[in-house]
Amino acid sequence: MKHQEIDRLLSIMARLRDPQTGCDWDTKQTFASIVPYTIEEAYEVAEAVAVNDMSSLREELGDLLLQVVFHSRMAEELGHFSFADVAAAIAAKLEARHPHIFGDDTSSSTQTERWENLKAKEREAKGETSAMDGVALALPALLRAEKLQKRAARVGFDWPDAQGAAAKVHEEMAELADAPDAERLEEAGDLLFAAVNLVRLNGLAPEDALRAANAKFERRFRAMEELARSSDEDFATLPLDKQESYWQAVKRDE
């Protein structure tokens, strides 16, 4: 039954992509045009997990699976690889990265050490020589900053503790304040990069922290608007001090 559903999905995609009888929209798509949808679906999976909505998670995982099927079908049409090749490749990778489960590795190394050693060997096999190699350019900037910093930390280039990272944040704040217009973008980026370092060295995931902050700000802002409406006021037209009073009221209520 499980294989039948996968085969059904692959068959549907093949039919949609048929150049003669398929869907006009589907047949016009390319790898590049589909990528934004792939990224969007991954984020929607993350959102369903964040709100613990299992019904939505099932649906969003299906949407994400569709993206894999779509890319695989286009690759197969061009003679590169098929969905079966994608599944076989990840299965082989999982087995290779877990020799203590699927192989005969009985070393005393921790799982993290084994994982990093195996990934290092994979990068070496690909001809990658820098610790920075393999960090995808398409990652969200905040997440990519964290990954770049972690790669540097693996080879010893890291703050010994969070205090050094905190001092760097203050340094970058001062540099941004004093920067001429032509350098403000660069200095702003340095400040954000330093902030990522500080959050990371406090044992937190910067992406998760900012998502939580975004959610809190949105929740409070909507509550402010609702308070204003309940007083027959248009929040957008209120002076800043009145808006701030609503902000403080919302914080107290929380």
Phi, psi and omega in degrees: 000316181298314180295326180297320180292322177294315178298322178297316179297316179297322179294319179298315180295321178298321179291319179297329182269000181300123184295340182262316187241006183278187180280133182303317182294314183295321183289339181274348186286153176233174177304314184295319183288336181274335184308314179303324179291322179299314179296316181300318181294324178297319179292326179290328172298314181299322180293319179297323177293317183300323181264003177056044179256097186291327177296315178293323181299316178301315181294316183290326175296324176296318178297321179291320177299323177302322180296320177296316179297319181297309179300317182295320179296317179296321178294321179295320178299330180269359177082020183269302180197167180241175176301321179298322178294321178298313180296319180295322182293316181288327177296316179295321180295317180298318179295318181293327182275356178232059181296338179285347177255313185257354182235209184242026179285116179241021182292165182270006181297148176287164179300320179297317179297316179299315182301312182293322178295318179293318178295323178296320178293323178296317178295321179296320179296332179275359181085014180275127186245341181266148175297340180275347183297142173089001175272109191300133178293334185280355179296150171306142188304321181295315180293321180293322177301316179298317181294320178298318179295320178294322177297317179296322181296328181299331180255020171091359182267088184200159175293143178291335178202177184289340182297318178296320179293323179294318178298323179295323178299315179296321178298316181290328176298317180294320181293324177293319180297327183263357187287139172291163185307322184293342184246002186294322179297315180297316181292325176296320177296320178297322179295314179296319180297318179294322178296321177300317178300316182296315180296316180300316182286352170268009175080020182242154177273116182305320180298317179294320181296317181289325175300317180295319179295319177300314182296319180294316180297315180297317180299315181291321181295316178298323179293323176298314179300320181293321177298319179296317179297322181294341177256015181057040178242147174268108186306320185295337183261358182284148175293158186301322181295326177289319176300319179296324178296322176294320179301313181295324178295319178296317180298319179296322180293331179287000000 
